[in-house]
Amino acid sequence: MGSSARTASVERNTKETQISVTVNLDGTGVYNVSTGIGFLDHMLEQLSRHSLMDLDVQAKGDLHIDGHHTTEDCGIAIGEAVKQALGDRAGITRYGSALCPLDEALTRAVVDCSNRPYLVWKVGFSRPKVGDFDTELFREWFQAFAQAAGLTLHVENFYGENNHHIIESSYKALARALRQAVTIDARAADSVPSTKGTLSDNK
């Protein structure tokens, strides 16, 4: 299990967005990201770099309206690719957690690769925008990603003043927790980490 490639490619095409995503869970954090939203690109680059997941995201969306569809659909497409790359989830550590500081901000992310998607989001912002990007859209990205990837994901910001720092620490914490959770456990490399014996969709 541990020697097989855990990669996947996904294309998502709607009237609102056209997105192609490739992931390699066993990569080195190499990224090539272009969504048309500079701040989102920066966050997805952090996700790749700190999870060591190679990530290629090419997106074109209806940014003349706003960033909502592009942000949410990128979350869906990346999540779907991660889910496919995980396969039957045999051998994975399954759980991961990380505390990530960025200057004055501190955020915790906890991940369970359970195939039971659920998001707990305890992150607040003092301003509606970072640059020209709506801060409320970050919850939409995390929700879409957790749902599509089949993750139970808890994200909690303990404190912080700079909204950029709060958001970035959230992505970095997710990255480190995800890196831990998807790592192959050498002591149980051939077994599914569940007493049910499966983490598939037909649980």
C-alpha positions in Angstrom: 0.0 0.0 0.0 2.7 2.5 1.0 4.6 2.1 -2.3 1.6 2.7 -4.6 1.1 6.2 -6.0 -1.6 8.2 -4.2 -2.4 10.6 -7.0 -5.6 11.8 -8.6 -6.8 14.3 -11.2 -10.2 15.9 -11.2 -12.0 18.2 -13.7 -15.0 20.2 -12.6 -16.8 22.2 -15.3 -20.0 24.2 -14.7 -21.5 27.3 -16.2 -19.8 29.2 -13.4 -16.3 27.6 -13.2 -13.9 25.4 -15.1 -11.4 23.8 -12.8 -8.7 21.1 -13.2 -6.9 19.7 -10.1 -4.1 17.2 -9.7 -2.8 16.1 -6.3 -0.1 13.8 -5.1 -0.4 13.0 -1.4 3.1 11.7 -1.3 4.7 14.7 -2.9 7.2 17.3 -1.7 4.9 20.3 -1.6 5.4 21.4 -5.2 2.5 23.6 -6.4 1.2 25.3 -9.5 -1.9 27.3 -8.6 -3.8 29.8 -10.7 -7.4 30.6 -9.7 -7.6 34.3 -10.7 -7.8 35.2 -7.0 -4.4 36.1 -5.8 -5.1 35.7 -2.1 -6.7 32.2 -2.6 -3.7 31.2 -4.7 -1.5 32.2 -1.8 -3.5 30.1 0.6 -3.5 27.0 -1.6 0.2 27.3 -2.0 0.5 27.3 1.8 -1.7 24.2 1.9 0.6 22.4 -0.6 3.9 23.5 0.9 3.1 22.6 4.5 1.2 19.4 3.8 3.9 18.2 1.3 1.0 17.4 -1.1 1.9 18.3 -4.6 -1.0 20.5 -5.9 -1.8 21.7 -9.4 -4.9 23.9 -9.6 -6.0 25.7 -12.8 -9.3 27.6 -12.4 -11.4 30.0 -14.5 -14.5 31.4 -12.9 -17.1 34.1 -13.0 -15.0 36.6 -11.1 -16.9 39.4 -12.8 -19.7 38.5 -10.4 -17.6 37.8 -7.3 -15.2 35.2 -5.9 -17.8 32.9 -4.4 -18.2 30.2 -7.1 -14.5 30.0 -7.8 -13.6 29.7 -4.1 -16.2 27.1 -3.3 -15.7 25.0 -6.5 -11.9 25.0 -5.9 -12.6 23.5 -2.5 -14.9 20.9 -4.0 -12.4 19.9 -6.7 -9.4 19.7 -4.4 -11.4 17.8 -1.9 -12.6 15.3 -4.6 -9.0 14.8 -5.8 -7.8 14.2 -2.2 -10.7 11.7 -1.7 -9.7 9.8 -4.9 -6.1 9.8 -4.0 -6.8 8.3 -0.5 -8.5 5.3 -2.2 -9.8 2.8 0.4 -7.8 4.7 3.1 -6.0 1.5 4.1 -2.8 2.2 6.1 -3.3 5.9 6.8 -2.8 7.4 10.2 -6.3 8.7 9.8 -6.1 11.4 12.5 -4.1 14.6 12.5 -3.9 17.8 14.5 -1.8 20.9 14.4 -1.5 24.2 16.2 -0.1 26.9 13.9 0.9 30.4 14.9 1.4 33.3 12.6 2.7 36.3 14.4 -0.1 37.2 16.9 -2.6 34.7 15.5 -3.0 31.1 16.7 -5.2 28.5 15.0 -5.8 24.8 15.6 -7.0 22.2 13.0 -8.0 18.7 13.8 -8.6 16.2 11.0 -10.3 12.7 10.8 -10.1 11.1 7.4 -13.3 9.3 8.4 -15.4 9.6 5.2 -17.9 11.3 7.5 -17.7 14.9 6.3 -18.3 17.5 8.9 -16.9 21.0 9.5 -16.7 22.8 12.8 -15.6 26.4 12.1 -14.8 28.6 15.0 -13.0 31.4 13.1 -14.1 35.0 13.2 -13.0 38.1 11.3 -13.0 41.7 12.3 -13.4 43.0 8.7 -15.5 41.7 5.8 -12.6 41.8 3.3 -8.9 41.0 3.0 -7.9 43.2 0.2 -10.8 42.9 -2.2 -11.6 39.3 -1.1 -14.6 38.5 1.1 -13.5 36.9 4.3 -16.7 34.9 4.6 -15.7 32.9 1.6 -13.0 31.1 3.5 -15.6 29.1 5.5 -17.2 28.2 2.2 -13.8 26.8 1.0 -13.2 24.8 4.1 -16.8 23.5 4.1 -16.6 22.4 0.4 -13.1 20.8 0.9 -14.2 18.8 4.0 -17.4 17.7 2.4 -15.8 16.6 -0.9 -12.7 15.0 0.7 -14.8 13.1 3.3 -13.1 14.7 6.3 -14.3 15.6 9.7 -12.5 18.9 10.2 -12.5 21.2 13.2 -10.8 24.6 12.8 -10.6 27.0 15.7 -8.8 30.3 15.9 -7.9 31.0 19.5 -6.8 34.6 19.0 -5.4 37.1 16.4 -5.9 40.6 15.2 -4.7 40.6 11.6 -7.3 38.9 9.4 -4.6 37.8 6.9 -2.7 36.1 9.7 -5.9 34.4 11.0 -6.7 33.0 7.5 -3.2 31.9 6.7 -2.7 30.2 10.1 -5.9 28.3 9.4 -4.6 27.0 6.1 -1.2 26.1 7.5 -2.8 24.3 10.5 -5.0 22.3 8.1 -2.0 21.5 6.0 0.0 20.1 8.9 -2.9 18.2 10.3 -3.7 16.7 6.9 -0.1 15.8 6.4 -0.1 13.8 9.6 -3.5 12.2 8.9 -2.8 10.9 5.4 0.7 9.6 6.2 1.0 5.8 5.9 1.3 4.2 9.4 4.2 1.7 9.1 2.7 -0.4 11.9 -0.7 -0.8 10.2 0.1 -0.3 6.5 -2.3 -2.9 5.2 -5.3 -2.3 7.5 -8.1 0.2 7.4 -8.0 2.3 10.6 -11.6 1.6 11.7 -13.2 -1.2 13.8 -15.9 -1.3 11.1 -13.2 -2.5 8.7 -14.0 0.1 6.1 -13.9 3.8 5.5 -15.4 3.5 2.1 -18.6 5.3 0.9 -20.6 2.1 1.6 -19.9 2.2 5.3 
